[in-house]
Amino acid sequence: MIRHGEVDAQMQRILESSIFVSAARSRQFLEFCVGRAMRGETSDLKETTIAIEVFLRAADYDPKVDPIVRVHARRVREKLDQYYRTTGVNDPIRINLPKGGYVPQILRTLPIRRTEFADWGEQLPDERLASLYDCRASSMHHLATSARVAEPALRKLKLMTGVIFAALVGFAIVWIWWGQRHVAAASFNALSPVDLFAGNTTDSSWSPDGKWLAAAMIPRGEDTSHIYIQNVRNETPPVRLTEGSLSETRPVWSPDNHEIAFVRRIDISHFEIVRFNLATRALSVVGRFVSYWPILEDHPALDWSPDGRSLLTTEQPIAGNPMRIVLVSIATGERTFVTSPPVNSSGDIDAKFSPDGRWIAFRRGGLGDLYVVSVEGEQVKPATRLTFDTKGVRGIAWIDHGRSILYGTQRSETEPYGLWKIAKDGGMPQPVTPADFDAINPAVSPSGALVFEHRQLVTELMEQPIATGGDAHLLLTSDKSDSSPAYSPDGKSIAFVSTRTGWGELWLYRTGSSAPVQLTHFRGEGLVFIPSWAPDGGSLAFSFRKDGATNIMVYNLASGSMRTLTETRHRDFNPVYSADGRYLFYSSNDDGTSRIWRMHADGTGRAEPLFVEAVSSFLPSSDGRWLYFIEQDAQLSLWRRSLIDGSTEQIFHVAGRATFVDNLAIAGNRVYLAVSQSDLSVSDLFEIDSTAKHAHVVAHLRDLPPLSESGIAGFSISPDGRTLIVDHTRHYATELYEVKQGLTMPGEQYGD
């Protein structure tokens, strides 16, 4: 239980912070809401009441005419989010103002960790520590109010109490630390690969009777995933359900154990949901859907409602719009959108029903945070945000009779993804898997056995002649991930992003040198993306993501110094220099809509918005007259916009999908575009003559790494147009690991 004194102390920290200290209206708003909530007067937290008592509006206040309360509520939410990402990142109490209402959410966020599997229903360590604080408070109150104790004795007794309390707290901390280490080690020792599927395996799903495990697997030596099922109680080989060449993912079982539904990808932007009857082996298509989401590792969501009446998936009918969760009636095929993500968001990408079917846990955003929404949809009640660090969500499973959620996330950039647990109503997430062990996409059986994915990825940079058609060769040797290469303007150096030190940093390789040189030393403080060279070769611009915000930085090669050019709380991404080096073009959603902006390369002056047609792949022409960009719809189109008069024209279009996020390169009057048809690990590189508007394929790219949050694959063309450098997958494997200790009590049934 959180005491009034703790909330008062937290409010004092918030209101005295630089974020709130000069914002009088926001201070009054927050004080009013928290004060009424702590007194139990939540019925007063209505728009009209707040308008009258906080903003001194008249009794006939009409919120339809005057939106002052909603406007200031948004400002308070933004300031609280900023406070807890900066000044208050380690505060013990978190105060939120959930969207759609004015009743604050007050949570304890003591960073006490617990990783035990078998008995998650027990009292948490932070509650045990709270009892120690209660003991201390009671003892000190008794000492301070006892008039019969002499002053010297009182001082002595206070000293003894302090020593005893310090010892108790020290013991508790050591006990908790040792328990964590001990439990984590024991849990780690209990991890074992599920040696059932001979290939890269993902999207595991338990049958309702707990006897079978379904998964999407790419058999060794092949490049397409299909649905397999395996009886976990014997050692018979896994069984492939269907024939055909189209990729299949996301198997889910019907509640009656008779069917499996899965996602079948028709092409790069379209997929369908298919039902497979296990008895008759009959197939039926539930419906066809659209998704332009560029990361195919993020398979469209799929889950079967506990009552068997509907399926959920995620759809993006219009390119550039956020993805949304949609419910599909099995009986009628009728579709109902459940969520309404912000327009400047990537949208809602993964989702799972709660065991009782009343709630849906989902991921919102590319990296993403965890949310919960009623199946009635956000039109009835806004979704509740459970995590606030934007560190990513990779896989969701409900446990504890729907009271808690298990999910994959990367709480620290210095650690790989791991499994964490959080209460459905929010609170402090708790780690489940060891900090140094990669784990995502959990699936929990009815008996409580846990299966999750463990990934290994090694990428390298390959250089390939395109003018002469010669063979590709390895540029650099690495046992980590090298990605996002960029040739310097003179073609003698290559900047790239690498995890050679354990986390992503910016590196530089000079042709003919023995080894690359590390440029940045963020040491896991954030994520580094896609470098871009200044025309004079003296500096590199890149995006850097930290604490949920992506900003633009510039590295000066001569001095080794860095400076931050933007300070958004949202996403400033993909900076590229103008031909004369005076400007930086970049993508930003800071004003609520993703669009291209332009700013002075030295960071002076005000940035100016340009247009919304492109949000990722764009480059200025070598002569500075044009800005080339791509549009992704049913087809992939290459356009250019005049930087002189603003006119646009289409240069090229082709059936397919952009292979990379940074999907353009320019050499002279030639533009290079990577296009995939159905598999982003395979691509054709087109060379387009921008004058003659003629295109032809100059290279076939194979074994491209999966796009992921840990790095963005890409390619670069030398300034003379003779050589290509591109990411290449040397090793990629996903294995299933199992923890056999139950996450539930024997006999209890939980949703997967």
N, C-alpha and C positions, 0 to 999 in steps of 0.2 A: 504494500500500500504506500502511496506517495503522500507525505505529510504536507500540510499547509505551509509550514515553514520552508520546506524545500522548494515549493513552487514560488513563494515570495522571494527567496534568494535567487532563483533562476530568473524571475521577472526583473529583478534588480540588475542582474548581469546583462540581460537583453536591452533594457531601457537605457543603460549607461554606455552601451556600445556605440561606436562611431556611426553605425548604420541607423540607429534609432534616435540618437541623442538630439538631433536637430529636426526630427520629423514629428512635430507636435501632434498632428492629427492621427498619424499611425500609432503613436504612443497611447493616445486617449482611446483609440479604437481597441487596441490589444488589451489595455488595462481593464476596460469595461467588460469585454468578453470573458477574460480569464477570471476577473473578480466575481461576476455573476455565476460562472460555472463552478467555482470553488465553493460558493454559497449554496449550490444546488438550485439556482434560479435559472435554469436553462430555458424555461418557457419564455423568458424575457428576451432571449437572443433571437429576435426577429428583425427583419429589415426596418419595419416602421418604428419599432421601439428604439433601435440604434440611431435611426435618423433623428428622432425627437430628442433623445437624451444625450447623444454624443455630438451631433451636428446641429442641434438647436433648431430643427425644423418645426414648422407649425403642426398642430394636431391633425390637420387635414392633409398631411404629407402623402403624395402619390408616387410610389416607386416607379411607375411606368413613365412618369414625366421627368423625375429627378433621380438619376442612378448613382447618387453620391455614395451610398453605402456599398454598392457592388464595386465601384471604382476603388474605394479605399480598402475594401477587403482584398482585392487583387494586389494592391500595393503592399499590404501587410504580409500576404503570403510570399510575395517576392522578397521582401526584406527578411522574413524569417528564414527562407531558403538560403539567402545570401549569408545571413548570420551563422547558420549551422554548417555552411560550407567553409567558413573562414574562422572568425573569432570564436564561435561556439562549437567547433568541431569535436572537442573532447568534453563538453558539458555533460553533467550526469542526468539532467532532465531535458527532454525535448518537448517543445510546445509547437503544435501545428494548428493551422486553421484549414480544415479540409474544404475542398471546393463544394459548392452547393449548399453551404450552411454557415453558421456563425458560432457553433458550439466548438470550442477548442479541444484538441486531442492532446493529452498530457501523458508522456511516456517516460519511463525510467530507461536510461541508456548506459548504465554502468557496464564497462567493457569486461565483464566476467565471462569466461568461455567455458563451454562444456561440449565434449565430443563423444559422449557415451551413447551407444546404440540401444542397449537393451531396455533401459528404464527411463524413457524420456518424460514420463508422467510425474517424476518425483520433484521435490522442491528444488529450485534452481540455486546455484551458489550465491548469486547476488541477494537472494532472500535470506540466506544464512548470514551473510555479512550485515544485512539490514538489522538482524536481531542483535548483532554485536553493537551496532550503533545505538540501538534502543537501550541496551544495558548501560552503555556509557552515559547516555543522556539522563537515565534514571539515577545513576550513581552521583553524577555531578549536581543534579538538582537537589538531591538529599543533602549533599555536603554544603551547598551554598545556602540552604535555608535552615540549617540546624544551628540555633542560637546557643546551644549548650556546649558546642565544641570550641575549645580555646583556639586563638589565632595561630599559634605555633603548631598545634596539633592539626589544625585545619590545613595549613600549608604542607605539612608532612603527609597528611592523608591524601591531599590532592596530588602530590608528587607520586605517592605510591599508586594511586588510581591511574595516573597517566602512564606510569611505567607498565602497570599490569595491562592496561588497555592496549598500549603499543605492542606489548608482547603478544597479546591475543590477536590483534590485527595482523602482526607479522606472521604469527603461526598460521592464521587463516589464509593469508596470501600465499605463504609457502605451501600450505596444504592444497590450496586450489591449483597453484602452479604445478606441483608434483602430480596432483590428480590428473590435470590436463595432459601432462607429458606421459604419464603412465597409461592413461586411457587411450591417448592418441597412438602410442606405440602398440598397445594391445590391439586396437582397432586395425592399425596398419598391418600387423602380423596376421590378422584374420582375413585380409583382402587376398583374393585369389582369382586368377583369370577364369572366366567361364569358357572352358575349352569345348564349346559346342559348335561354333561357327568358324569355318576356315576362310576368313577374309575380313575386309574392313566392315565393321558392323556398327549400326546406329539404330536409333528409334526403337529400343527394346520395349516390350509390352507383355505383361503377365495375363494369362487367361484367368477368368473369374474363379475357376476351381483350383488355381495355383499349380497345375500340373504341366502347363505348356508355357513356353516363352516364344513370342514372335519377334522378329527383327527384320530390318532392311539390311541386306548384305551384298557387298560386291565381292564375288569369289576371286581368289588370287588368279591373276592372269587375265581378268576381265575388267571392264570399265563401266559397267552399268549395274545399279542396285536392283534387287528383286526381293520379294517377301518370302521368308523362310520361317518355319515353325519347328520347334524342337521339344521333345518330351524330356523334361529335366530330371525325371526319375529313372531314366535308363540311358544307355550309351549309343542308341541308334543314331545314324546320321540325320542331320536336319533335312526337312522336306521343303522343296520349293513349291509354292502354291500355283503359280501361273506360268504360262509360256509367253513368248513375245520379246520384243527388243526395247520397249519403252521403260524408262526408269520408274521404279516403284519405291515409295517411302511411307513412313508413318502408319504402320499397322496398329489397329485398335480392335479389341474384342467386343462383340455384342454382349450385353449383360446375361443373356441366356446361354452363352458359351457356344452358340451354333454358327456364328458368322465372324468374319474378320473384314473390316473396312480398311482401305488404304488409299493413298494418293498416287495417281499415275500421271506423270508429266507428259503432255502431248507434244509441246514444244517449249522453247525457252521462256514463254510468257503465259502459257495456258496449261491447266491441269484439270483432271477430273477425279471425283471420288467414286471408288468402286467398292461394291460389296461382294464378298466371296463366301458362298455357302459351303461349309466344311463337309457336309454329308453328300450333297449332290455335285459339288465342284462347279456350280453354276455362278456366272458373273452377271452383275447388273450395275449399271451406271446411275449413281444418285444425281449427279449434276456436273456441269462444267463451269470452271471458274478462271479468273484472270489474276495474275500477279506479276508486276514488273520489278519486284524486289531483286536487287542485283546479287545478293549473297545466297547461292543455292545450297550452302550448308544449312541455312535456315529453311528447312522444308516447310511448306504450308502446314499450319496447325491442323490437327484432326483429333477429335475425341468423340466418344459415344456417350450420350446421356444415360444416367443410371436407370431411367425408366424405359430405355430402349426406343424412345419415340423420335429422337432427333440426333443429328450430328452437328458438331461445330467445326468451322474452318476459318481461315483468314483470307480475305480477298482485297484486291486493289483494282477495281474496274477501270480507273483512269490513271494513266501514268503521271507521276508527280504528286498524286493525292496520297494521304496516309492510308496504310492498310487498316482494315477493320475486321472485327470478329463477326461472323454471320452464323446464325442457326439455320439448319436445313431440315425441314420436316421429312421424315422417311416415308410417311404415308402419301403426302401430296407434293413434295419437292419445293414447297413454299419457303422463301428465304426471308429472314428477319435479321436486320443489323442490330447488334447488341451494343457496340461501343461507338463513341464519337471522339476520336483522338484529335488533338490540336492540329491545325493546318500546318504548323511548322515542325511537326513531328514525323518521324518515319512511320509511325502508326503502331498497331497492335499485331504482334508477330507470332507468338506462341500462346497456347491457352489450354486449360484443363478444367473439367467439371469437378466440383466437390462431390464427396461420396453421396450426399443427399440430393444432388442435382440442383440445389438452389443458388449456388454461387459458381463463378468462373474465376480462377486465378489466371493472370496473363502477364505477358511482358509488353511494355510500351517503350518503343524506341529502338534504334539500331543496336547500341550496346544495351540500353534498357534498364528500367526498374520494374519491380514487381508490384502489380495492382490486383485488386479483387473487385468484381462487379456482380451485382445480382443478375440472374438470367433474364429478369424483366427488362434489363438494359439501362443505359445511361439516360435515356429519355425519362425514366422514372426516378432514378437516383444516380448521381455521379459516382464513378469508380473511386475506390479508396486506395491511395498510394501507400504501400507498405515499406518500401526501401527508398532511400533518398541520396544514395551515393553515386548513382549512374555508373556503376562498375560492371554492369552486364548481367543478364539472366540467360542461362543456357540449360533449359530443361526444367520441368515443374512436376511435382508429385504431391498429392495430399496425404497426410498421415494424421494420427491421433483422432480418428473419427471426424475428420474435417476441421479439427481445432488448430492444426498447424500445416505448414507448407514446407516441403523440401525443394530446394532449387540449387542450380549451379551458378556460381558467381565468382568474380575475381575481386575480392575485397581490397587487395593491395596489388599495385602493378609489379611489385617485386616477387609475387607468388603466382603460380599457375591458378587456373580455375579450380575451385573445390566445391563441395556440397555444404550448404548451410541450411539451417532450420529457422523459421520465423513463425510466430503466432498469426493466425488468420486476422486478428484484430490489430496487428502491428506490435512493435516492440523492438528489442535489441536482437538482431540475428545472432545465432550461435553456430560455430563450426561443427561439422560432422566428420569430414575426412581430414587427414593430416595436411599441414600447410604446404608441404613440398610435393604433393601428389596430385596430378591433373585428374579431375573428375567432373563430368557434366552429365546431363540427361538422366536423372534417376528414375527408376521404376521399382515400385514396392509391391510384393506379392501379398495375397490375403493373409498369409501366415507371418508376414513381416520381413521376409528376405529382401534385401536390397541389391539391385543390379544397376550399374552405371557404366558410362563410357570413359575410357582412358585413351587420350590421344598422344601421338608422337608425330612431329612434323619437322623435317629438315629441308630447307630450300636453298638453292644456289643460283648464281648469276651465270647465264650462258651467253656467249658472244657468237654471232652468226653473220657471215657475209651475205648480203642480199643482192648486191650488184653482180657478183660472180656466181652465186648459187652454191657456194662451198658448204662444207659441213660445220655444224656448231661445235664449239669447244668451251671447256670450263674456264671461266675467268678467274675465279677465286675459290679456294678450298675452305669449307666451313662445316662444322657439325651442328650449327644452329640454323637460324633463318635469316637469309639475306633477301631483301625485297626492295621495290620502288627505286630502280636505278634511274639515273639522269646523267647524260653526257654533258660535259662542260662545253661552252661555246667554241672553244678551240679543239674539242674532241680528244684532249690529252688526259682528262681526268673524268672520274665517274663518282658521283655522290650517290649514296644509297642508305637504306635503313637496315640495321642488323641487330640481332639479339645475342651477339657474340659474348657480351659480358653478362648475360643472363636476363637482360631487359632491353627494350628497343632504344637505340641511340643512332645518331647521324654519324656516318663514316665517309671517308674519302679515299679513293684509290687512284694513284697516278700511274699512267701506263708505263710499264717497265720497272716499277718499284717492286720490292720483294713482298710487301704486305700493306694492307690498308691502314689508315690512321683514324683513330676515334676522335670525332670533333666535339660532340656534346657529352655531358656527364650528368644526366638527370637522375641516374641510379633508381629508376623505377618510379619517379614522382609523377609520371604521366606517359602518354603515348605520343610517339613521333610519327608524322605522316609525310609522304611524298615531297621530296625537296625540289626546288625550282631555282635555276641559275639566273643571276643577273647577267645582262648582255656583255658586261665587261669581265665576267668571270670572277669578280671580287667578292661576291657574297651569295648566300643561299637563303631563300625564303622557304619556310615550311610551317605546317600546322602542328600545334601541340595541344593535346587534350589533357586537362587536369581538373579534378573535382567536378566532373560533369560538364565543363565548358571547354570549347575548342577555340584557341586564339592563334594569331599569326605571329611568328617570330622570324628574325633575320640574324644569320650568323655571318660575321665578317671574317674572311679567311686570313687576311693580313694580320689582324690584331687578336683573333681568337675570341672576340667579344660577341655578346648576343644582346639583342634588345627586343622587347615585346611591342608590337605595333598596335594590336587591338586588345580590348578588355571587355569582351562580351561575356554574358552569362549563358550564351546559347552556342552557336556554331559558326565560326568564321573558318572557311576551309578552302583548300586547293589554291593557294596564292601562285600567280604566274606573272612574270615581269612583262611590261610592254616592250616593244622592239627597241625603243630608245632608252629604256631603263628608268624613265621618270615616274612610272606608275606601277602599281600592283593591281591586277584584277583578281577578285576572289569571290567565292560563294558565301553568302551569309543568310541566316534566317532571323537576324536580330530584330527586324521589324514585324515578324510574324509570318512573312512569306519568303520562301527561298528564292533568291535572285542573285544576279551578278552585280557586284559593286566595284568601284574603282577608288583607289586612294593614292596619295603621293608615296613613293617608295621610301622616303625618309621619315614617314609617319606624321608629317606636318599637315595642317589644314584639316578640312572635314572630308570624310568619305562621301561618295555620291552613288546612289542606286542607279543601275543602268536598265536591265531588263530581266524578265523572268523565264525566258525560253530555255535557258540552260542552268543547271545547278551543280554540275560536276565537271564534265569534260569540255574544256574550252581553252583555246590558245590564240594569241595574236599572230598575224602573219609576219613574215620576215621583214616586209617593207613597212609595217606599222599601219597599213590601211584598213585591215580587216580583223575581226575577231571571229574565229571559226568555233563552232559549237555543234554538239549532236543533240538530236531529239529522239527519244525512245517511245514508240507507240507500237502498233502492230508491226511496223517496219522500223529499221534504224536509218535515220536521215542525218546527213552532214549539211550544215548550213553555214553561211557567213553573214555577218552584219558589218556594214560600213561604219568605221569609226569617224567618218567625215560627215556623212549626211544621214546615218541611221537606217539606210535601206538594207533589206535582207534578200538573200537568194539561196535556193537549194542547189547544192553542188552534186550530191550523190545520195542514193538510197538503196537499201538492200534488205532482204528478209533475214532477220536474225537479231541478235542482242549484243550490246556492248560487252566485251569480255572483261574489261577492267574498269574500275572507278575512274582512273585517270587514263582515258582511252584514246588520246590523240597525241601525235608527234608531227612536227613540221621540219622539213629541210628544204630551203629554197621555196619554189612554188609547188612543192609536193607535200601532200597531207597523208598521213598514215593512220589507218583506222583498223582496230582489231575486232573481228566479228565472230561470234559463236552461234551455232544453230540450235543445239539442244543440250550441249554439255560445255560448261565453262572451263573445263580442263583442256579443251581442244578449241583452236581458233585459227581463222584465216586472216592474214595480215594484208589489207588492201593498200595499194599505193594509188593515190588520186591526184591527177594533174589538175590543179585548180584553174588553169587557164583553158585547157581543152575540155575539162570536165570528163576526162576519161579515167577509168579505174581498172586495175588488174591485181591479182593476188601475187605477192612477191615472197611469201613465206607461209608455211604451215606450222603452227605452234602446237606442241603436244606436252603433256605432263605438266600443265600449269598448276600452281598451288591453289588450294581453295581460298576464296576471299574470306577473311575473318577479322575479328576485332584486334588481333595481335599484330597485324601487319596487312598492308594492301599490296597485292601483286600488281606488277606493271611492266612497261617496256619503254625503251628509248631508242631513238635513231641518231646516229652520228651526224654532225653538221653537214658532211659531204654526201649523206644519204647512202653510203656504201655498206654500213654495218648496223646490225641490230643487237641490242642487249635486252634480255628478258629473264624473268623469274622462271625457275625450273624446279620441279619437285624431285628431290633425291630419295626421300623416304617419307611416306605418309601411312600411318596405321591407326585404326581405332579398334580397341579391344573392349570386350565386356568384362567387368570385374564384379565379383559378388561378395557381399558380406552376409554370412548365413545367420548371424544373431538376429533375432526378431526385432523389428521396430514396433511391434504390437504385442499385446498379451495373447497367449494361445487362445484360438477360437474366435478372436475378433476379426471382423471383415473390414478392410479399408479399401478405398478407391485407389486406383493406380494413378 
